[in-house]
């Protein structure tokens, strides 16, 4: 048990302050080319 009876209270207040801090908006990156995003067609395995 901590020696400081207010340690838990301070930790909760710190956590709330971090949670309420506005997050910076991520930088918008251009979307990759559509040809790079699509998965290759599935290969035939001979299971007809």
Secondary structure as a PSIPRED ss2 file (coil, helix, strand):
# PSIPRED VFORMAT (PSIPRED V4.0)

   1 X C   1.000  0.000  0.000
   2 X C   1.000  0.000  0.000
   3 X C   1.000  0.000  0.000
   4 X C   1.000  0.000  0.000
   5 X C   1.000  0.000  0.000
   6 X C   1.000  0.000  0.000
   7 X H   0.000  1.000  0.000
   8 X H   0.000  1.000  0.000
   9 X H   0.000  1.000  0.000
  10 X H   0.000  1.000  0.000
  11 X H   0.000  1.000  0.000
  12 X H   0.000  1.000  0.000
  13 X H   0.000  1.000  0.000
  14 X H   0.000  1.000  0.000
  15 X H   0.000  1.000  0.000
  16 X H   0.000  1.000  0.000
  17 X H   0.000  1.000  0.000
  18 X H   0.000  1.000  0.000
  19 X H   0.000  1.000  0.000
  20 X H   0.000  1.000  0.000
  21 X C   1.000  0.000  0.000
  22 X C   1.000  0.000  0.000
  23 X C   1.000  0.000  0.000
  24 X C   1.000  0.000  0.000
  25 X C   1.000  0.000  0.000
  26 X C   1.000  0.000  0.000
  27 X C   1.000  0.000  0.000
  28 X C   1.000  0.000  0.000
  29 X C   1.000  0.000  0.000
  30 X C   1.000  0.000  0.000
  31 X C   1.000  0.000  0.000
  32 X C   1.000  0.000  0.000
  33 X C   1.000  0.000  0.000
  34 X H   0.000  1.000  0.000
  35 X H   0.000  1.000  0.000
  36 X H   0.000  1.000  0.000
  37 X H   0.000  1.000  0.000
  38 X C   1.000  0.000  0.000
  39 X C   1.000  0.000  0.000
  40 X C   1.000  0.000  0.000
  41 X C   1.000  0.000  0.000
  42 X C   1.000  0.000  0.000
  43 X C   1.000  0.000  0.000
  44 X C   1.000  0.000  0.000
  45 X C   1.000  0.000  0.000
  46 X C   1.000  0.000  0.000
  47 X C   1.000  0.000  0.000
  48 X C   1.000  0.000  0.000
